[in-house]
Amino acid sequence: MAEREPSAQQFTLDDALGIDTPAPFMDLEVPEYAYMFGFLQADGHLSQQSRDRGRLTVEINVRDIKILHEFQRLTPYNSTIRERTRATNFSESHHSAIWTLCSLEARTTVNQLGLPYGRKSKKITPPRVEFSRRDYLRGVIDADGAVGYTGQGLPFVSLTTASTAVGVYLCRYTRMLTGAERIIRRNARDGIYNIVYTKEAAMGLAADLYYPGCLALERKQTAAASLGAWVRPADMKIAPERRRWKQWEDRVLLQQDNPTSAAEALGRTVQSCSLRLWRLRSGKVPMPANDQ
């Protein structure tokens, strides 16, 4: 992001002496803070008690403890990092690292930026202030996503989130970057969005988010870099992007009430029109506006 030209009134003694002034805590136009905030939204927990007491905590696998030390370095308030081993649903001896920050001023800052107190998974949204977009998304994916290769050897980038706003934002960002379209839907089992990009879309997204020198989990940065080595096999066809149905097309289809004639009018296949007509009539998809 281009730096803004400072006005004459903004120059200070530090500027005159050539001293770099640290950015304000959680200035989301700073890439490291944007990343940190995305990570905190996805994997952090903000709690409060009486008399303005409370804490911000992040607990992750001890293998990723370096990122917590980076958070501690970026935070101009006292914070601690400790380790613990406990039994979980997935391991008899899960070894984790916990970063804890108690400062009221710091907690107020991250809360005002969009990290709610208590349960937050469905409430979080991208910041409503200017922020470094790709760094924020990398923080979210480092905390709640995955980067690597599928069992079939295809590159992928994925995000699991309960937040509609964050899911939609990732889809919009990736569409602008790579052209890949996604329409998100919560899965029936636990109401979570599972957003997955594969092949060239995953390669483009990973290269953009995990640029050289960025703050990231080392293992995911390594995985993202490895995606660039993938080459599409000569016999693997490139599937065209799905043509989404528009409301005016649904209206024409219902008026025609015949897949064959509708296919000719809309420039679609008879099979596509037949399936869409069944979905409209069975309530699998909503009727177009003014026709419900």
Secondary structure as UniProt FT lines:
FT   HELIX           8..10
FT   HELIX           13..17
FT   TURN            25..26
FT   TURN            28..29
FT   HELIX           31..43
FT   STRAND          44..48
FT   TURN            51..52
FT   STRAND          54..61
FT   HELIX           62..64
FT   HELIX           65..74
FT   STRAND          79..86
FT   STRAND          94..101
FT   HELIX           104..113
FT   TURN            121..123
FT   HELIX           133..144
FT   STRAND          145..149
FT   TURN            151..152
FT   STRAND          155..161
FT   HELIX           164..178
FT   TURN            188..190
FT   STRAND          193..198
FT   HELIX           199..209
FT   TURN            212..213
FT   HELIX           218..226
FT   HELIX           227..229
FT   TURN            234..235
FT   HELIX           247..256
FT   HELIX           259..266
FT   HELIX           270..282
FT   TURN            289..290
//
